[in-house]
Amino acid sequence: MSISQLYRSTGPGIAFWTLGFFGLLLVSSGQSVKASQPIDPIVLKVASQLFIPADYYIKAVIDDRTDQSPVAFLVPNADSGRQLETVDLEGGAMNALERYFSGVLPRNPNLKPIVVRIKDLKIMEVLKGEGRVLVEGEVFLDFSFELDRGDELVHLLDFQGGISYKRGVRQFYLIEPVLRRSINNSLTYFNDWIEKESKNEIKLLSDVQVRIRDYREDFGDDTVFYNPIRPLTWDDFKGRPRFNNYAASIFSSISYEGNSWIEDGEVIVDLVFKTYMLKSSSWVRGTNNSYGLNHEQRHFDIAKIVMERLKERVQQLDLQPHNFDRKVSFHYLEAYREMNRLQEQYDRETAHGLNGPAQERWNEKIDEELRHFGLK
């Protein structure tokens, strides 16, 4: 039997093809005899331990095949023509793979749990040659390796592999070694990848250190970032007044920037939170007084209070390397909605500053929370 291999593996920053040749085995040239019995299921043999993983163990196998029919479509005899016989792995494909993985790789539950998702697994054959004594076949597999984080499976690496082979029409025993070699190729490649990336791939790390800071740079441009020692002035309201009955309006908002890197095997997450107002989008009609400026300042204060609440929530989160960005983004969006609700409630209850007693109540409420966060 002659065997050639073609496989592709994809992962973070990885995509390549490799073509190899694995030698020759004798192809029977004797007269073919029509098979009288169905082909036996393929028994994956654990010949020996493949290697000992240092960082992980195979926890489970998930059958994610769109076609869950038997894995092999084999030429049964020389007279079959295009008629193929379906043959499965002994005990079913997933059971056979689970047994095989546990046999060739030791299981250590103290290591990272890896789940292998089987997207495709096929053996396809065709009868060739004038004498109908030669069968050409191909093994194709598509595996996805995922890290089980408990609450979700985190994708790490995809591996697509294939081996083409030739056998004599009666040499069914030669199929299993080819399939086994394909599976071993996927396990070997994943093992090599995880050994190389164990300290460099964020998804594989477990410790996250979050650093939170406020952005307060003042470049004298269009943006004013919140600073408790720098209250607003009417000079910050440079926009053109709108056609409405309001005396002034402020555009204030919140945002954040995040950056991450790996330092001594730990994921460092640097979060910069910004509470700001835009001069060009904020305006005042004619001259106004300190009462009106206080009303607009309180809009700015509300945005800052919401940002401080967000920072508290982020500090309490159980962030993992695979989910910190998603979790912070979710809570930021919730804070943004909270800010809009509070701003609308503030304007509604104070009648946009016209209700003096209500304005005073909001002044006291806002000051109390600013003191809570050490901002007053």
PyMOL commands that set and color helices and strands:
alter all, ss='L'
color gray80, all
select helices_A, chain A and resi 93-104+172-197+202-204+234-236+279-281+290-316+324-350+356-372
alter helices_A, ss='H'
color red, helices_A
select strands_A, chain A and resi 3-11+14-21+56-63+72-74+85-87+112-128+134-148+153-168+208-214+223-225+248-249+252-263+266-278+283-284
alter strands_A, ss='S'
color yellow, strands_A
deselect
rebuild
show_as cartoon
